[in-house]
Amino acid sequence: MNETALILARMQFAANITFHILFPTITIALGWILFYFRMRFKATRDESWEEAYYFWTKVFALTFALGVVSGITMSFQFGTNWPGFMEKAGNIAGPLLGYEVLTAFFLEATFLGVMLFGRGRVSERTHLIATFLVAFGTTMSAFWIISLNSWMQTPVGFEIVNGKIMATDWLAIVFNPSFPYRFTHMMLGSGLTASFVVAGVSAWQVLKKVDSKATHRALKTALFAAAFLIPIQILVGDLQGSNTLKYQPAKIAAIEGVWNTEKGAPIVLFGWPDKETKSNLYSIEIPKIASLILTHDLNGEVKGLNEFEGKHPPVAPVFWAFRIMVGTGMAMLAVSWLGVFLLRKRTVNTLPRMYLKGLAVMTFAGWVATVAGWYVTEIGRQPYIIYGVLTAAETASKHASAMIGLTLTAYVALYLFLLISYVFVVKSLSEKATRGQPPKLPTAPARKAASVVGAAGD
């Protein structure tokens, strides 16, 4: 496969995964936020919690639908652009993807219908259980996908037989060395993404004066959740960095812009990685801090990119994506903590308009951090598709560059249209949520029949 075709194929898969990850990263945590709203309504009988629940169920359903569509498209590319991957690693990737469908997707799809249309038709307990199972299903989906992706980053528990990768220890494969850190990091990232979506949309409703008590409850819940989660995310990110240093030192070298192996490596705050001179131009550095962060020792050794000649990722994309992720995370930390501080002595209605506008602007800040983080992860393992075992070039199809370029253009155009449409629909839903009431209950005879069926089910 020529180099241009390979780059275009990688760009096409990048476009697919970039678009797809936007939606699961909301639904994974939003499912648990909905469960919390439902629990609060059941405990307090305060209708504002139920109002918040039904508004955000609409957003969840819309987001879930786009996640399903983009996920199906992405899975097709294993066959169209990367047939060598499934041919050589399908004995491991196939079962893990199958488990995700059987244990997670079917669970979500089945009980989402109960969440959306079950009010008055099933008992409250059944409805609460359905909400829990949808949230649990989204988490299980993340579990299997992150397990597979983590195994591709830190492959263990296999042997190669006749050119094919065969499993020898499924427990080691599922719970591979990077999985605990990456799964926790993804779950926390989803929590922050969903929290900022809820907080940002709620802030927009306050600004547009279409807010209600439900809006205020949702905004406060989201801000407190974000303020609580982000310090934990910073700690988990540090642990993941140490794990990556151990198993993928070339990725760490690219992240930190370290060209030569050294003890007491400086942290490069900003700079321009130059592959020609193998140095960072115009860099701003703090001595020894990279070693301290990565090894917890001021004089710890960090391997440089020159140790991995021809086997390290492109430096600039990884270097800058990491700084975008961290910078966005720091902004989310500042905004959430400021919000919690302001709410100590204020109500949502009296929050400064400037703060509410900033919160609305940051509605999708979690998307920026998530996509940047995935770029660090995925570009950072190049040139391998399975780290140290199988390169991307070995698994790519033999399609002509022109064909891949045409489909890439079509994908990007469609995804931009869908993304703009999604944001517009969420905006429209939020502006119409004036004192929004939950769906009307069925007529009295239907309620009576439903209560009998619900009681029998319970």
Backbone torsions as a table, in degrees:
resi	resn	phi	psi	omega
1	MET	NA	131.6	-178.9
2	ASN	-73.2	159.8	-172.6
3	GLU	-62.1	-38.7	-179.7
4	THR	-62.7	-44.9	179.8
5	ALA	-63.0	-39.8	179.3
6	LEU	-63.6	-44.1	179.7
7	ILE	-64.2	-42.3	179.2
8	LEU	-64.2	-39.3	177.9
9	ALA	-64.2	-39.9	177.1
10	ARG	-66.5	-39.6	178.1
11	MET	-64.3	-38.0	179.9
12	GLN	-66.0	-43.6	177.7
13	PHE	-66.4	-36.2	177.3
14	ALA	-62.6	-41.0	178.1
15	ALA	-62.9	-41.0	179.6
16	ASN	-65.5	-48.9	-176.5
17	ILE	-71.0	-31.3	177.1
18	THR	-62.8	-46.7	-179.7
19	PHE	-68.2	-43.2	-175.7
20	HIS	-65.2	-44.3	-172.3
21	ILE	-66.0	-20.5	179.9
22	LEU	-59.2	-35.4	-171.4
23	PHE	-89.4	-46.4	172.7
24	PRO	-58.8	-33.2	-177.6
25	THR	-67.2	-18.8	171.9
26	ILE	-88.2	-48.5	-171.1
27	THR	-69.0	-31.2	-179.0
28	ILE	-55.4	-49.9	-178.2
29	ALA	-87.2	-30.9	-179.2
30	LEU	-62.3	-32.0	175.5
31	GLY	-58.5	-41.5	179.2
32	TRP	-73.0	-32.5	174.9
33	ILE	-64.7	-41.1	176.9
34	LEU	-62.8	-40.1	177.7
35	PHE	-62.6	-39.7	177.8
36	TYR	-63.8	-45.1	177.4
37	PHE	-57.6	-42.6	-177.9
38	ARG	-67.4	-40.0	177.8
39	MET	-62.8	-41.6	-179.7
40	ARG	-65.3	-38.2	177.7
41	PHE	-65.8	-42.8	-179.0
42	LYS	-64.3	-34.3	-177.9
43	ALA	-79.7	-35.8	-172.4
44	THR	-108.3	-19.6	-173.8
45	ARG	60.0	22.1	176.2
46	ASP	-82.5	116.4	-173.3
47	GLU	-65.6	-17.5	179.0
48	SER	-65.5	-32.4	176.5
49	TRP	-66.2	-39.3	179.2
50	GLU	-69.4	-36.6	176.8
51	GLU	-62.3	-44.8	177.6
52	ALA	-61.5	-41.2	179.8
53	TYR	-58.4	-48.0	-174.5
54	TYR	-73.8	-32.2	175.0
55	PHE	-64.4	-47.7	-176.0
56	TRP	-76.0	-18.2	171.8
57	THR	-65.1	-36.6	176.9
58	LYS	-62.2	-45.3	179.2
59	VAL	-64.0	-40.4	179.1
60	PHE	-60.9	-45.7	-178.2
61	ALA	-62.8	-43.1	178.3
62	LEU	-62.1	-45.0	-178.7
63	THR	-66.4	-41.8	179.0
64	PHE	-60.4	-42.4	-178.8
65	ALA	-61.7	-44.6	179.7
66	LEU	-68.9	-33.4	176.4
67	GLY	-63.9	-39.7	179.0
68	VAL	-65.1	-47.7	-178.1
69	VAL	-60.9	-48.1	-178.0
70	SER	-69.2	-29.4	177.7
71	GLY	-68.2	-39.4	178.0
72	ILE	-63.6	-44.4	179.1
73	THR	-60.3	-42.0	-178.3
74	MET	-64.7	-40.1	-178.4
75	SER	-65.8	-30.9	178.0
76	PHE	-62.2	-29.4	-176.2
77	GLN	-69.6	-19.0	173.3
78	PHE	-59.5	-34.6	-179.9
79	GLY	-87.3	-35.8	-174.8
80	THR	-81.3	-44.5	-174.7
81	ASN	-106.4	-22.6	-175.1
82	TRP	-132.5	54.3	-177.5
83	PRO	-62.7	-29.1	-179.4
84	GLY	-65.9	-25.9	-179.9
85	PHE	-67.0	-50.3	-179.2
86	MET	-71.4	-30.0	178.5
87	GLU	-66.3	-40.0	-174.8
88	LYS	-96.2	-30.4	-176.8
89	ALA	-118.9	9.4	-176.7
90	GLY	-63.0	-25.8	179.6
91	ASN	-66.3	-19.6	176.0
92	ILE	-105.9	-46.5	-177.9
93	ALA	-65.3	-39.9	-177.4
94	GLY	-59.1	-54.3	178.4
95	PRO	-59.8	-40.9	-179.1
96	LEU	-64.9	-40.8	176.1
97	LEU	-67.4	-35.4	177.3
98	GLY	-65.1	-41.1	177.9
99	TYR	-62.1	-36.6	179.6
100	GLU	-62.5	-41.6	179.2
101	VAL	-68.0	-46.8	-173.8
102	LEU	-70.9	-39.6	-173.4
103	THR	-98.0	-14.5	-173.4
104	ALA	-123.5	-58.9	-173.4
105	PHE	-62.8	-45.0	179.8
106	PHE	-62.1	-36.6	179.1
107	LEU	-64.4	-47.6	179.3
108	GLU	-62.0	-49.8	-175.1
109	ALA	-63.1	-37.7	-178.0
110	THR	-68.6	-51.2	-172.8
111	PHE	-85.8	-9.9	173.0
112	LEU	-62.3	-37.3	177.3
113	GLY	-60.8	-39.5	177.4
114	VAL	-66.1	-40.8	177.2
115	MET	-59.2	-45.2	-173.9
116	LEU	-75.8	-39.9	-169.4
117	PHE	-122.3	9.3	-173.0
118	GLY	-88.3	-12.2	-176.0
119	ARG	-61.4	124.5	-179.5
120	GLY	83.9	-10.6	-180.0
121	ARG	-106.3	-22.6	172.8
122	VAL	-128.6	163.9	179.5
123	SER	-68.0	161.9	-180.0
124	GLU	-61.2	-37.6	179.5
125	ARG	-64.8	-41.6	177.8
126	THR	-63.6	-39.9	179.3
127	HIS	-64.8	-40.0	177.5
128	LEU	-64.1	-42.3	179.2
129	ILE	-63.9	-39.6	178.2
130	ALA	-61.4	-41.3	178.0
131	THR	-63.1	-43.0	178.0
132	PHE	-61.0	-44.0	-176.5
133	LEU	-67.7	-33.5	175.2
134	VAL	-65.9	-45.6	178.1
135	ALA	-62.0	-43.0	178.8
136	PHE	-63.7	-38.7	178.6
137	GLY	-63.1	-40.9	178.2
138	THR	-63.8	-36.9	179.1
139	THR	-68.4	-41.3	177.5
140	MET	-64.2	-36.6	176.9
141	SER	-60.7	-45.8	177.5
142	ALA	-62.6	-37.8	-179.2
143	PHE	-56.4	-51.5	-175.6
144	TRP	-71.1	-39.7	-179.6
145	ILE	-66.8	-43.6	179.3
146	ILE	-68.5	-33.1	176.9
147	SER	-60.5	-47.9	179.1
148	LEU	-63.7	-47.2	-177.9
149	ASN	-64.2	-38.0	178.7
150	SER	-66.8	-37.7	177.1
151	TRP	-62.5	-36.6	177.1
152	MET	-67.0	-24.7	177.0
153	GLN	-84.1	-40.7	-178.5
154	THR	-131.6	75.0	-173.7
155	PRO	-71.8	130.0	176.4
156	VAL	-145.4	171.3	173.3
157	GLY	69.8	34.8	-177.6
158	PHE	-145.2	167.6	169.7
159	GLU	-141.5	158.7	-179.5
160	ILE	-103.7	120.7	-179.0
161	VAL	-123.6	117.2	-179.3
162	ASN	53.8	40.7	176.8
163	GLY	81.7	-0.2	-179.3
164	LYS	-113.3	144.5	-178.4
165	ILE	-86.1	120.7	-177.1
166	MET	-117.2	139.7	-179.7
167	ALA	-74.0	137.7	173.3
168	THR	-118.9	-19.6	-178.6
169	ASP	-151.3	97.0	-175.9
170	TRP	-66.3	-33.7	179.2
171	LEU	-63.4	-41.8	178.4
172	ALA	-67.3	-35.5	179.7
173	ILE	-66.1	-49.9	-177.4
174	VAL	-64.9	-47.2	-178.6
175	PHE	-102.8	56.5	-177.9
176	ASN	-69.2	168.6	-170.1
177	PRO	-56.5	-31.8	-177.7
178	SER	-95.4	-9.5	-174.1
179	PHE	-59.4	-49.5	-176.9
180	PRO	-56.7	-40.2	-178.0
181	TYR	-72.8	-42.9	-175.5
182	ARG	-73.2	-36.6	177.9
183	PHE	-66.4	-45.6	178.6
184	THR	-62.8	-42.1	179.3
185	HIS	-61.3	-41.2	-179.5
186	MET	-68.6	-42.4	179.9
187	MET	-63.3	-42.8	177.6
188	LEU	-66.6	-39.0	176.8
189	GLY	-61.8	-40.3	176.7
190	SER	-64.7	-41.2	177.9
191	GLY	-59.3	-41.7	179.2
192	LEU	-70.1	-40.3	179.6
193	THR	-62.4	-49.7	-179.5
194	ALA	-64.6	-38.5	-179.9
195	SER	-62.1	-42.1	-179.8
196	PHE	-73.1	-30.8	174.2
197	VAL	-63.7	-47.4	179.5
198	VAL	-63.7	-46.2	-178.9
199	ALA	-65.6	-42.6	-177.9
200	GLY	-66.8	-44.1	178.6
201	VAL	-66.0	-40.5	178.8
202	SER	-63.9	-40.6	177.1
203	ALA	-62.0	-39.3	177.6
204	TRP	-62.6	-39.4	178.4
205	GLN	-64.8	-38.7	177.2
206	VAL	-64.7	-43.2	179.6
207	LEU	-63.0	-36.4	-179.0
208	LYS	-86.4	0.3	178.9
209	LYS	58.4	39.5	173.1
210	VAL	-118.0	24.3	-176.0
211	ASP	-86.1	164.4	176.9
212	SER	-143.4	-177.1	176.8
213	LYS	-59.6	-35.3	178.5
214	ALA	-62.7	-39.2	177.8
215	THR	-61.2	-44.0	-178.3
216	HIS	-65.1	-41.5	179.2
217	ARG	-64.0	-41.9	-179.4
218	ALA	-64.7	-42.4	-178.0
219	LEU	-65.4	-45.0	-179.8
220	LYS	-64.8	-41.8	178.3
221	THR	-59.1	-45.7	-176.9
222	ALA	-66.2	-42.3	-179.0
223	LEU	-66.2	-43.8	179.5
224	PHE	-65.8	-36.8	178.3
225	ALA	-64.5	-45.1	-179.8
226	ALA	-64.0	-43.4	-179.4
227	ALA	-63.2	-32.1	179.1
228	PHE	-77.5	-39.5	-172.3
229	LEU	-77.3	-34.2	-168.4
230	ILE	-68.7	-35.2	174.4
231	PRO	-63.8	-35.5	176.6
232	ILE	-65.0	-39.6	178.9
233	GLN	-61.9	-38.8	178.5
234	ILE	-63.1	-42.8	178.5
235	LEU	-64.0	-45.2	-179.9
236	VAL	-65.1	-37.8	177.0
237	GLY	-60.6	-38.5	177.0
238	ASP	-63.9	-43.7	178.7
239	LEU	-64.5	-39.0	178.8
240	GLN	-66.4	-35.6	177.1
241	GLY	-61.8	-41.3	178.0
242	SER	-65.5	-38.3	177.6
243	ASN	-65.5	-41.1	179.5
244	THR	-67.2	-37.4	176.9
245	LEU	-58.9	-36.7	-178.1
246	LYS	-73.7	-42.6	-171.6
247	TYR	-103.2	-24.3	-179.4
248	GLN	-136.5	65.6	-175.7
249	PRO	-62.4	-27.4	178.9
250	ALA	-66.8	-36.5	178.0
251	LYS	-64.7	-43.3	179.0
252	ILE	-63.3	-40.8	179.0
253	ALA	-60.5	-39.0	178.2
254	ALA	-69.5	-42.2	178.6
255	ILE	-57.5	-45.9	-174.9
256	GLU	-87.5	-9.2	-177.7
257	GLY	66.4	37.0	179.4
258	VAL	-94.9	115.0	-176.1
259	TRP	-92.7	-34.4	-178.5
260	ASN	-119.6	139.2	178.2
261	THR	-59.7	130.5	-179.9
262	GLU	-154.7	153.8	172.7
263	LYS	-94.0	142.1	-176.1
264	GLY	68.7	44.3	-177.3
265	ALA	-66.3	137.6	179.6
266	PRO	-79.2	155.7	172.0
267	ILE	-89.8	131.8	179.6
268	VAL	-95.9	105.4	-180.0
269	LEU	-68.1	-49.0	177.6
270	PHE	-142.4	155.3	179.5
271	GLY	169.6	176.8	179.4
272	TRP	-125.5	102.1	179.8
273	PRO	-62.8	125.5	-178.3
274	ASP	-115.3	109.0	-176.6
275	LYS	-71.3	-19.9	179.7
276	GLU	-73.0	-46.5	-179.4
277	THR	-92.1	-7.5	-177.1
278	LYS	53.0	53.6	179.2
279	SER	-155.6	171.3	177.4
280	ASN	-104.6	117.5	-179.9
281	LEU	-82.7	145.3	176.0
282	TYR	54.6	35.8	-173.0
283	SER	-81.0	146.8	172.2
284	ILE	-113.3	116.7	-171.7
285	GLU	-125.0	154.1	170.7
286	ILE	-120.2	117.2	-174.1
287	PRO	-57.4	139.0	169.5
288	LYS	68.6	-4.6	-173.6
289	ILE	-72.8	-32.7	177.3
290	ALA	-61.7	-43.9	177.2
291	SER	-62.7	-40.3	-179.9
292	LEU	-63.5	-44.6	-178.6
293	ILE	-67.3	-43.8	-172.9
294	LEU	-81.9	-38.9	-176.0
295	THR	-112.5	-6.5	-177.2
296	HIS	61.2	31.1	178.8
297	ASP	-145.5	125.6	-177.9
298	LEU	-57.9	-28.1	-178.9
299	ASN	-109.9	19.7	179.0
300	GLY	-65.4	150.3	-176.9
301	GLU	-88.9	133.9	174.7
302	VAL	-121.8	122.3	-179.4
303	LYS	-70.6	141.5	-179.2
304	GLY	-93.9	167.1	-178.9
305	LEU	-62.3	-28.2	-179.4
306	ASN	-66.5	-15.3	175.7
307	GLU	-75.0	-15.2	-173.8
308	PHE	-124.4	45.1	-177.8
309	GLU	-54.0	121.7	180.0
310	GLY	78.3	-2.1	-178.5
311	LYS	-130.6	23.9	176.5
312	HIS	-117.0	157.2	-177.6
313	PRO	-72.9	166.3	171.8
314	PRO	-61.2	131.5	-167.7
315	VAL	-77.7	-48.4	-172.1
316	ALA	-58.0	-47.8	-179.5
317	PRO	-60.9	-40.5	-179.9
318	VAL	-69.3	-43.9	-179.5
319	PHE	-58.0	-49.1	-175.9
320	TRP	-77.6	-36.0	178.6
321	ALA	-61.3	-40.1	178.9
322	PHE	-62.7	-41.9	-178.9
323	ARG	-70.8	-31.3	174.1
324	ILE	-65.9	-43.7	178.9
325	MET	-60.3	-49.2	-177.9
326	VAL	-66.4	-42.8	-179.8
327	GLY	-62.0	-42.5	177.7
328	THR	-65.1	-40.1	178.0
329	GLY	-61.8	-40.8	178.9
330	MET	-66.1	-36.7	176.7
331	ALA	-65.1	-40.3	178.3
332	MET	-65.1	-38.1	176.5
333	LEU	-61.1	-48.7	-177.5
334	ALA	-63.3	-44.8	-177.0
335	VAL	-67.2	-43.5	-178.2
336	SER	-68.1	-42.4	179.5
337	TRP	-67.8	-37.5	176.0
338	LEU	-62.8	-41.9	179.1
339	GLY	-61.7	-44.0	178.6
340	VAL	-63.5	-40.0	178.4
341	PHE	-63.1	-44.9	-178.9
342	LEU	-65.5	-35.2	-177.1
343	LEU	-75.3	-7.9	176.8
344	ARG	-63.8	-35.4	-176.0
345	LYS	-124.8	8.7	-179.1
346	ARG	-130.1	160.6	168.2
347	THR	-95.3	168.1	179.9
348	VAL	-59.1	-38.7	-178.0
349	ASN	-64.7	-23.9	-176.9
350	THR	-102.6	8.3	174.6
351	LEU	-63.7	143.1	179.7
352	PRO	-57.0	138.1	-179.4
353	ARG	-60.4	-34.4	178.7
354	MET	-61.8	-40.8	178.6
355	TYR	-66.4	-43.4	179.7
356	LEU	-62.1	-39.0	177.9
357	LYS	-65.2	-41.4	177.7
358	GLY	-63.2	-39.2	178.5
359	LEU	-65.0	-40.6	178.5
360	ALA	-64.9	-39.8	178.3
361	VAL	-62.1	-33.5	-176.7
362	MET	-90.7	16.2	-179.4
363	THR	-50.4	-45.4	-176.3
364	PHE	-108.2	28.0	177.4
365	ALA	-61.3	-34.0	178.2
366	GLY	-60.9	-32.9	176.5
367	TRP	-61.5	-43.5	-178.3
368	VAL	-60.8	-48.3	-178.6
369	ALA	-65.4	-40.8	-178.7
370	THR	-65.2	-47.8	-179.4
371	VAL	-63.8	-42.4	178.4
372	ALA	-61.7	-41.8	178.7
373	GLY	-64.1	-40.1	178.0
374	TRP	-66.7	-34.6	177.2
375	TYR	-65.6	-40.4	175.5
376	VAL	-58.6	-46.4	-177.6
377	THR	-64.8	-49.2	-172.1
378	GLU	-80.5	-45.8	177.3
379	ILE	-68.3	-32.1	-176.8
380	GLY	-66.7	-16.8	178.5
381	ARG	-95.5	-3.4	178.3
382	GLN	-62.2	149.1	9.4
383	PRO	-85.0	11.9	-175.5
384	TYR	-92.8	147.6	168.1
385	ILE	-97.0	-33.0	167.0
386	ILE	-120.0	113.8	-165.2
387	TYR	-56.2	120.6	177.6
388	GLY	76.8	-1.7	-175.1
389	VAL	-118.3	-46.7	-171.6
390	LEU	-142.0	127.4	-179.7
391	THR	-88.2	159.5	178.1
392	ALA	-62.7	-38.7	-178.7
393	ALA	-62.4	-31.3	-178.9
394	GLU	-73.4	-16.6	-174.8
395	THR	-110.9	-6.8	-174.0
396	ALA	-74.4	153.8	177.3
397	SER	-75.7	175.9	-178.0
398	LYS	-105.9	25.4	-179.7
399	HIS	-64.6	152.8	177.8
400	ALA	-71.4	151.3	-179.2
401	SER	-58.4	-40.8	-177.2
402	ALA	-61.9	-39.5	-179.6
403	MET	-66.4	-44.4	179.7
404	ILE	-65.8	-39.9	178.9
405	GLY	-62.9	-38.4	179.4
406	LEU	-65.5	-47.7	-179.7
407	THR	-67.7	-34.5	176.6
408	LEU	-60.9	-45.5	179.0
409	THR	-61.0	-42.0	-179.8
410	ALA	-65.8	-43.0	178.6
411	TYR	-59.2	-50.4	-175.5
412	VAL	-62.0	-42.7	179.5
413	ALA	-61.9	-44.4	179.5
414	LEU	-65.5	-43.2	-178.2
415	TYR	-65.0	-39.5	177.4
416	LEU	-62.7	-41.8	178.1
417	PHE	-61.9	-46.7	-179.3
418	LEU	-65.6	-38.7	-179.0
419	LEU	-66.3	-45.1	177.8
420	ILE	-62.8	-40.9	179.2
421	SER	-63.2	-41.1	-179.8
422	TYR	-61.8	-48.6	-179.2
423	VAL	-62.4	-40.9	179.8
424	PHE	-63.6	-42.0	-179.9
425	VAL	-66.0	-43.7	177.8
426	VAL	-61.2	-41.7	177.9
427	LYS	-62.1	-43.9	179.8
428	SER	-64.4	-42.5	177.8
429	LEU	-60.0	-42.9	-177.3
430	SER	-66.0	-37.0	-177.1
431	GLU	-77.8	-14.5	177.9
432	LYS	-100.6	6.4	-173.5
433	ALA	-88.2	34.8	-179.3
434	THR	-67.9	110.3	-179.3
435	ARG	46.8	39.4	-175.9
436	GLY	-56.2	132.4	179.6
437	GLN	-100.6	151.9	174.5
438	PRO	-60.2	162.0	178.9
439	PRO	-55.1	146.0	-179.5
440	LYS	-66.3	144.6	177.0
441	LEU	-71.6	154.4	174.2
442	PRO	-62.6	170.4	177.8
443	THR	-63.4	166.1	-175.1
444	ALA	-55.5	-47.4	179.7
445	PRO	-61.2	-38.5	-179.7
446	ALA	-67.7	-38.6	177.9
447	ARG	-62.8	-40.4	-179.4
448	LYS	-63.0	-45.4	178.9
449	ALA	-63.7	-40.3	-179.5
450	ALA	-65.0	-37.7	-179.3
451	SER	-66.6	-34.4	177.9
452	VAL	-66.9	-45.9	-179.9
453	VAL	-64.9	-42.0	179.7
454	GLY	-63.5	-41.4	179.4
455	ALA	-64.5	-41.5	178.2
456	ALA	-63.3	-40.0	178.5
457	GLY	-63.9	-43.1	178.8
458	ASP	-63.9	NA	NA
